[in-house]
Amino acid sequence: MKLSSKIKPLSYLKVHASEIIRNIKKEKEPLIITQNGEAKVVLQDIDSYERTQETLNLLKILALGNKQIEEDKIKPSSDVFDKIYKSNENA
């Protein structure tokens, strides 16, 4: 993706909103909107946004797992499965 072609001023958005939305949905690439020469927002199609959020959630889970490993807060899987089997037998 050529980032420089994906940067537009707010005034462009105001005039070409429908066209911009169609292009973002079709191309699946975000658009950066500037105001007074500074980047202010990113416009992104909903499917890409949802995938980004899912990816971030998975990365958070991985980071939490790594932290638990570093803090030695882990148990052997055999212990965990034994506990599950025992609780099912008692149910």
CNS distance restraints for C-alpha pairs under 8 A (distance, minus, plus):
assign (resid   1 and name CA) (resid  29 and name CA) 7.72 0.50 0.50
assign (resid   2 and name CA) (resid   6 and name CA) 7.01 0.50 0.50
assign (resid   3 and name CA) (resid   7 and name CA) 6.89 0.50 0.50
assign (resid   6 and name CA) (resid  30 and name CA) 7.10 0.50 0.50
assign (resid   6 and name CA) (resid  31 and name CA) 4.91 0.50 0.50
assign (resid   6 and name CA) (resid  32 and name CA) 6.03 0.50 0.50
assign (resid   7 and name CA) (resid  31 and name CA) 5.93 0.50 0.50
assign (resid   7 and name CA) (resid  32 and name CA) 4.65 0.50 0.50
assign (resid   7 and name CA) (resid  33 and name CA) 5.89 0.50 0.50
assign (resid   7 and name CA) (resid  34 and name CA) 7.14 0.50 0.50
assign (resid   8 and name CA) (resid  12 and name CA) 6.26 0.50 0.50
assign (resid   8 and name CA) (resid  13 and name CA) 7.27 0.50 0.50
assign (resid   8 and name CA) (resid  31 and name CA) 7.38 0.50 0.50
assign (resid   8 and name CA) (resid  32 and name CA) 6.29 0.50 0.50
assign (resid   8 and name CA) (resid  33 and name CA) 5.11 0.50 0.50
assign (resid   8 and name CA) (resid  34 and name CA) 6.15 0.50 0.50
assign (resid   9 and name CA) (resid  13 and name CA) 6.80 0.50 0.50
assign (resid   9 and name CA) (resid  33 and name CA) 5.38 0.50 0.50
assign (resid   9 and name CA) (resid  34 and name CA) 4.60 0.50 0.50
assign (resid   9 and name CA) (resid  35 and name CA) 6.02 0.50 0.50
assign (resid   9 and name CA) (resid  37 and name CA) 7.52 0.50 0.50
assign (resid  10 and name CA) (resid  14 and name CA) 6.34 0.50 0.50
assign (resid  10 and name CA) (resid  33 and name CA) 5.78 0.50 0.50
assign (resid  10 and name CA) (resid  34 and name CA) 5.75 0.50 0.50
assign (resid  10 and name CA) (resid  35 and name CA) 5.71 0.50 0.50
assign (resid  11 and name CA) (resid  15 and name CA) 6.49 0.50 0.50
assign (resid  12 and name CA) (resid  16 and name CA) 5.93 0.50 0.50
assign (resid  12 and name CA) (resid  17 and name CA) 7.88 0.50 0.50
assign (resid  13 and name CA) (resid  17 and name CA) 5.08 0.50 0.50
assign (resid  13 and name CA) (resid  20 and name CA) 7.19 0.50 0.50
assign (resid  13 and name CA) (resid  33 and name CA) 7.62 0.50 0.50
assign (resid  16 and name CA) (resid  20 and name CA) 6.03 0.50 0.50
assign (resid  17 and name CA) (resid  21 and name CA) 6.19 0.50 0.50
assign (resid  18 and name CA) (resid  22 and name CA) 6.29 0.50 0.50
assign (resid  19 and name CA) (resid  23 and name CA) 6.19 0.50 0.50
assign (resid  20 and name CA) (resid  24 and name CA) 6.08 0.50 0.50
assign (resid  21 and name CA) (resid  25 and name CA) 6.13 0.50 0.50
assign (resid  21 and name CA) (resid  45 and name CA) 7.87 0.50 0.50
assign (resid  22 and name CA) (resid  26 and name CA) 6.08 0.50 0.50
assign (resid  23 and name CA) (resid  27 and name CA) 5.77 0.50 0.50
assign (resid  23 and name CA) (resid  28 and name CA) 7.96 0.50 0.50
assign (resid  24 and name CA) (resid  28 and name CA) 5.45 0.50 0.50
assign (resid  24 and name CA) (resid  29 and name CA) 5.77 0.50 0.50
assign (resid  24 and name CA) (resid  30 and name CA) 6.38 0.50 0.50
assign (resid  24 and name CA) (resid  31 and name CA) 7.28 0.50 0.50
assign (resid  24 and name CA) (resid  43 and name CA) 7.82 0.50 0.50
assign (resid  24 and name CA) (resid  44 and name CA) 6.53 0.50 0.50
assign (resid  24 and name CA) (resid  45 and name CA) 5.97 0.50 0.50
assign (resid  25 and name CA) (resid  29 and name CA) 7.83 0.50 0.50
assign (resid  25 and name CA) (resid  44 and name CA) 7.88 0.50 0.50
assign (resid  25 and name CA) (resid  45 and name CA) 5.29 0.50 0.50
assign (resid  28 and name CA) (resid  44 and name CA) 7.47 0.50 0.50
assign (resid  28 and name CA) (resid  45 and name CA) 6.39 0.50 0.50
assign (resid  28 and name CA) (resid  48 and name CA) 6.78 0.50 0.50
assign (resid  29 and name CA) (resid  44 and name CA) 6.74 0.50 0.50
assign (resid  29 and name CA) (resid  45 and name CA) 7.67 0.50 0.50
assign (resid  30 and name CA) (resid  42 and name CA) 6.37 0.50 0.50
assign (resid  30 and name CA) (resid  43 and name CA) 5.42 0.50 0.50
assign (resid  30 and name CA) (resid  44 and name CA) 4.53 0.50 0.50
assign (resid  30 and name CA) (resid  45 and name CA) 7.25 0.50 0.50
assign (resid  31 and name CA) (resid  42 and name CA) 5.56 0.50 0.50
assign (resid  31 and name CA) (resid  43 and name CA) 5.06 0.50 0.50
assign (resid  31 and name CA) (resid  44 and name CA) 6.63 0.50 0.50
assign (resid  32 and name CA) (resid  39 and name CA) 6.57 0.50 0.50
assign (resid  32 and name CA) (resid  40 and name CA) 7.47 0.50 0.50
assign (resid  32 and name CA) (resid  41 and name CA) 5.91 0.50 0.50
assign (resid  32 and name CA) (resid  42 and name CA) 4.52 0.50 0.50
assign (resid  32 and name CA) (resid  43 and name CA) 6.35 0.50 0.50
assign (resid  33 and name CA) (resid  39 and name CA) 5.91 0.50 0.50
assign (resid  33 and name CA) (resid  40 and name CA) 5.94 0.50 0.50
assign (resid  33 and name CA) (resid  41 and name CA) 5.35 0.50 0.50
assign (resid  33 and name CA) (resid  42 and name CA) 6.12 0.50 0.50
assign (resid  33 and name CA) (resid  43 and name CA) 7.48 0.50 0.50
assign (resid  34 and name CA) (resid  38 and name CA) 5.05 0.50 0.50
assign (resid  34 and name CA) (resid  39 and name CA) 4.21 0.50 0.50
assign (resid  34 and name CA) (resid  40 and name CA) 5.29 0.50 0.50
assign (resid  34 and name CA) (resid  41 and name CA) 7.09 0.50 0.50
assign (resid  35 and name CA) (resid  39 and name CA) 6.47 0.50 0.50
assign (resid  35 and name CA) (resid  40 and name CA) 6.28 0.50 0.50
assign (resid  44 and name CA) (resid  48 and name CA) 6.70 0.50 0.50
assign (resid  44 and name CA) (resid  49 and name CA) 6.32 0.50 0.50
assign (resid  45 and name CA) (resid  49 and name CA) 6.26 0.50 0.50
assign (resid  46 and name CA) (resid  50 and name CA) 6.08 0.50 0.50
assign (resid  47 and name CA) (resid  51 and name CA) 6.26 0.50 0.50
assign (resid  48 and name CA) (resid  52 and name CA) 6.11 0.50 0.50
assign (resid  49 and name CA) (resid  53 and name CA) 6.23 0.50 0.50
assign (resid  50 and name CA) (resid  54 and name CA) 6.18 0.50 0.50
assign (resid  51 and name CA) (resid  55 and name CA) 6.10 0.50 0.50
assign (resid  52 and name CA) (resid  56 and name CA) 6.17 0.50 0.50
assign (resid  53 and name CA) (resid  57 and name CA) 6.17 0.50 0.50
assign (resid  54 and name CA) (resid  58 and name CA) 6.26 0.50 0.50
assign (resid  55 and name CA) (resid  59 and name CA) 6.19 0.50 0.50
assign (resid  56 and name CA) (resid  60 and name CA) 6.19 0.50 0.50
assign (resid  57 and name CA) (resid  61 and name CA) 6.36 0.50 0.50
assign (resid  58 and name CA) (resid  62 and name CA) 6.26 0.50 0.50
assign (resid  59 and name CA) (resid  63 and name CA) 6.07 0.50 0.50
assign (resid  60 and name CA) (resid  64 and name CA) 6.13 0.50 0.50
assign (resid  61 and name CA) (resid  65 and name CA) 6.19 0.50 0.50
assign (resid  62 and name CA) (resid  66 and name CA) 6.15 0.50 0.50
assign (resid  63 and name CA) (resid  67 and name CA) 6.13 0.50 0.50
assign (resid  64 and name CA) (resid  68 and name CA) 6.22 0.50 0.50
assign (resid  65 and name CA) (resid  69 and name CA) 6.23 0.50 0.50
assign (resid  66 and name CA) (resid  70 and name CA) 6.17 0.50 0.50
assign (resid  67 and name CA) (resid  71 and name CA) 6.14 0.50 0.50
assign (resid  68 and name CA) (resid  72 and name CA) 6.03 0.50 0.50
assign (resid  68 and name CA) (resid  73 and name CA) 4.99 0.50 0.50
assign (resid  68 and name CA) (resid  74 and name CA) 6.55 0.50 0.50
assign (resid  69 and name CA) (resid  73 and name CA) 5.95 0.50 0.50
assign (resid  69 and name CA) (resid  74 and name CA) 6.10 0.50 0.50
assign (resid  75 and name CA) (resid  79 and name CA) 6.74 0.50 0.50
assign (resid  75 and name CA) (resid  80 and name CA) 7.04 0.50 0.50
assign (resid  76 and name CA) (resid  80 and name CA) 6.74 0.50 0.50
assign (resid  77 and name CA) (resid  81 and name CA) 6.14 0.50 0.50
assign (resid  78 and name CA) (resid  82 and name CA) 6.01 0.50 0.50
assign (resid  79 and name CA) (resid  83 and name CA) 6.24 0.50 0.50
assign (resid  80 and name CA) (resid  84 and name CA) 6.34 0.50 0.50
assign (resid  81 and name CA) (resid  85 and name CA) 6.09 0.50 0.50
assign (resid  82 and name CA) (resid  86 and name CA) 6.11 0.50 0.50
assign (resid  83 and name CA) (resid  87 and name CA) 6.17 0.50 0.50
assign (resid  84 and name CA) (resid  88 and name CA) 6.24 0.50 0.50
assign (resid  85 and name CA) (resid  89 and name CA) 6.25 0.50 0.50
assign (resid  86 and name CA) (resid  90 and name CA) 6.39 0.50 0.50
assign (resid  87 and name CA) (resid  91 and name CA) 6.29 0.50 0.50
